[in-house]
Amino acid sequence: MRVPRKQRAAEDFQMAPMIDMVFLLLVFFMCVSSLVQADRFQVELDLPESTESTVPEDLSGRGAISVDEDGTLYTHRGETDLDSMREQIRADLRQEPELQIHLRADEATPFEVIRRVLSACAEAGAMEIIYATHQAD
């Protein structure tokens, strides 16, 4: 025997799990979008190879500088010149004193350009500069 519709108890719909899922999705997309923005200015470079290179486990606390084969400089804020890069490093070091500079230079970049970038980093106060290479087999 079926109970008529009007006499049935209203089913409770639990909103808490739905709110939790929406919150988790929101946090996920916020994290992904910030990671995409961090890698937005990664320039495609042919890095030099090294048999002695190692891949670090901890990549936090690094500021990336990329130099293409023409000597154009890129930071996380986009294309820049040497003086602006120096000021950006100073500002980043004020916010994070333990900042390490991750220098990515194309293998065809003249060493004179790399030397000027290294000098500018040192003038800005960066004491740890890590030169990026590919691991050779």
C-alpha positions in Angstrom: 0.0 0.0 0.0 1.4 3.4 -1.0 1.2 6.5 1.0 -0.3 9.5 -0.8 2.2 12.2 -1.8 0.8 14.8 0.6 1.3 12.6 3.6 5.0 11.7 2.8 7.7 13.3 4.9 9.8 15.8 3.1 13.3 14.5 2.4 16.1 16.6 3.8 18.7 17.7 1.4 22.2 18.1 3.0 23.9 21.3 1.8 27.1 21.0 3.9 28.8 18.5 1.6 27.9 20.6 -1.4 29.3 23.7 0.2 32.5 21.8 1.1 32.9 20.6 -2.5 32.4 24.1 -3.9 35.0 25.5 -1.5 37.5 22.8 -2.4 37.0 23.5 -6.1 37.5 27.2 -5.5 40.7 26.6 -3.6 41.9 24.2 -6.3 41.3 26.7 -9.2 42.9 29.5 -7.2 46.1 27.5 -6.7 46.2 26.3 -10.3 45.8 29.8 -11.7 48.6 31.2 -9.5 50.9 28.4 -10.7 50.0 29.2 -14.3 50.8 32.8 -13.7 54.1 31.9 -12.2 55.1 29.9 -15.3 53.7 32.4 -17.7 57.0 34.0 -18.4 59.0 30.8 -18.7 60.9 31.3 -21.9 61.7 28.3 -24.1 65.4 27.9 -24.0 68.0 25.4 -25.1 69.9 25.0 -21.8 73.5 23.8 -21.8 74.1 20.2 -20.8 76.1 19.1 -17.8 77.0 15.6 -16.5 77.4 17.0 -13.0 74.0 18.7 -12.7 71.5 17.6 -10.1 67.8 18.3 -9.7 67.1 19.9 -6.4 64.2 18.5 -4.3 63.1 21.9 -2.9 62.4 24.5 -5.6 60.9 27.1 -3.2 62.4 30.5 -2.5 63.7 31.0 -6.1 63.5 33.9 -8.4 63.9 33.0 -12.1 65.8 35.0 -14.6 65.8 33.8 -18.2 68.2 35.0 -20.9 67.6 34.1 -24.5 70.2 33.8 -27.2 69.7 37.4 -28.2 70.5 38.6 -24.6 66.9 39.6 -23.8 66.1 39.3 -20.1 62.9 37.8 -18.6 61.8 37.7 -15.0 58.5 36.5 -13.5 57.1 40.0 -14.4 58.0 39.6 -18.1 60.6 41.0 -20.4 62.9 43.5 -18.7 66.2 45.3 -19.0 69.3 45.0 -16.7 68.5 48.0 -14.5 64.9 47.0 -14.0 66.0 43.5 -13.3 68.4 44.7 -10.6 65.6 46.7 -8.9 63.2 43.8 -9.1 65.8 41.6 -7.4 66.3 44.2 -4.7 62.6 44.4 -4.1 62.2 40.6 -4.0 65.2 40.3 -1.6 63.5 42.8 0.8 60.4 40.5 0.8 62.4 37.3 1.0 66.0 37.7 2.2 66.9 34.0 1.5 65.9 34.3 -2.1 68.0 32.3 -4.6 68.3 33.4 -8.2 67.7 30.6 -10.7 69.5 31.8 -13.9 68.4 30.1 -17.1 70.5 31.1 -20.1 70.3 29.7 -23.6 73.4 27.8 -24.6 73.9 30.2 -27.5 73.9 33.3 -25.2 77.2 35.1 -25.3 79.1 34.8 -21.9 79.5 38.6 -21.8 75.7 38.9 -21.4 75.6 36.3 -18.7 78.5 38.0 -16.9 76.6 41.3 -16.9 73.5 39.5 -15.5 75.6 37.9 -12.8 77.2 41.2 -11.9 73.8 42.9 -11.7 72.5 40.1 -9.4 75.5 40.6 -7.1 75.0 44.4 -7.1 71.4 43.8 -6.1 72.5 41.7 -3.1 71.7 38.2 -4.4 74.3 35.9 -2.9 73.1 32.5 -4.2 72.8 32.2 -8.0 71.9 28.8 -9.4 72.8 28.2 -13.1 70.3 26.0 -14.8 71.5 23.1 -17.0 70.1 19.9 -18.5 71.3 16.6 -17.1 73.3 14.8 -19.8 72.9 11.1 -20.0 
